[in-house]
Amino acid sequence: MALQKALGIQQAQGFCKKEISKIHEESHEIYGASKITEELKKKGHVISEKTVGNYMHEMHIKAHYIKPWTKTTVSKNFSNRLRNILKETLIQHRQMRHGVQI
């Protein structure tokens, strides 16, 4: 509120948007509204997370989170349990066609 009284609403919004954009770029476009709000509060600005989120939406700024890597295969012995069923079927079919007993 103090910034709005000193500068006026339009100038305060413009100033906040510039700061938000600067912090977002410095974070390599990773930070979202919550972390940008924290950074602004560290600099002494009084602003809510909702307001930062609204300004980010107006400026078409989004956070780009790095997704954690997830393990897709759980079993240690997974490859030993796999069998080539199609190959076995083809071998059996060929053996039957040539009269070879299994």
Sequence and secondary structure as in RCSB ss.txt:
>XXXX:A:sequence
MALQKALGIQQAQGFCKKEISKIHEESHEIYGASKITEELKKKGHVISEKTVGNYMHEMHIKAHYIKPWTKTTVS
KNFSNRLRNILKETLIQHRQMRHGVQI
>XXXX:A:secstr
 HHHHHH HHHHHHHHHHHHHHHHHHTTT   HHHHHHHHHHTT    HHHHHHHHHHTT               
TTHHHH   HHHHHHHHHHHHHTT   
